[in-house]
Amino acid sequence: MSASSASKSWKEEALLHDGSKIMVVRHFNLGPPTLESREQKELDETVSFALPGSNKKIIWRTEFNDSIPDPNDLSILLLDIVKGTP
């Protein structure tokens, strides 16, 4: 994992239902630290991976929306690819 004042990102290996594995990259852009804490709020998130057996890259992205009180995240708990469809 790498982190700086502006972003953080890491790679995760995901095991698919057929036993194959893919590499998933997660990236967050961060806002400035808040007055209440020294933590930086995640402004947006990008999750990307390549479809197995192809050169097609899938990118899922959220965008910053300050009118939503909850974090702007994808909250991915499970990822699988069935017949070429994530």
Secondary structure, DSSP 8 states (H G I E B T S, - for coil): -EE-SSEEEEEEEEE-TTS-EEEEEEEEEEEEE-SS-S-EEEEEEEEEEE-TTSS-EEEEE----TT-SS-----------BTTB-
